[in-house]
């Protein structure tokens, strides 16, 4: 079983992730973007892919992990080191577009994270969030067996709670894990809160976003056209969530 999963799981996961990223780019609706921020920008590769579509005049990033932040800076991204579960180091109304790709699930203070996104956006600015879906088909299947959902098996650098974790035996960078475990920010070495379709939608609305849209991509264990078709007929149980919201423009009376 594990040998079969090592073939199927990466193919399905990577196909869903690629479709997730592509849909995120297609959702960019803001025009004449001056400043673009990627929160949890990693090495900046995806940041630059979104920048090619958005064509901002300035590109910023927040990244706590030193090793990848340095790579992002080499790409010309203006990066700052900050914990995303605390107040962001930017002024109100600073950005036209903010991207969060595979970051929100690593944070304890989800509410503050979204409130900071709202605060840092200019009125009419757009937030795009890409993340794993707690309510994906494979996560629901795992729960039926009393197992840890696949999206939550990485706990502080340990892979546990599910006998079908296909990558559990892959070598881990112990020096990296120890370094960031010691920071006390457990999200750097694991997922801490994975959201479902309705949870993400309601959070965006509660914070104040308008024109909210939520989609899913990737229907594990499938990929390609079959996965696309299943996500089309079942819009809430794909492996990845793609959402967008707009900061309201307050009309002066």
Secondary structure by P-SEA (a helix, b strand, c coil): caaaaaacaaaaaaaaaaaaaaaaaaacccccccbbbbcccccaaaaaaaaaaacccccccccccaaaaaaaaaacccccccccccccccccccccbbbbccccccccaaaaaaaaaaaaccccbbbbbbbbbcccaaaaaaaaacccccccccccccccccccccccccccaaaaaaaaaaacccccccccccccaaaaaaaaaaacccbbbbbbccccccccaaaaaaaaaccccccbbbbccccbbbbcc
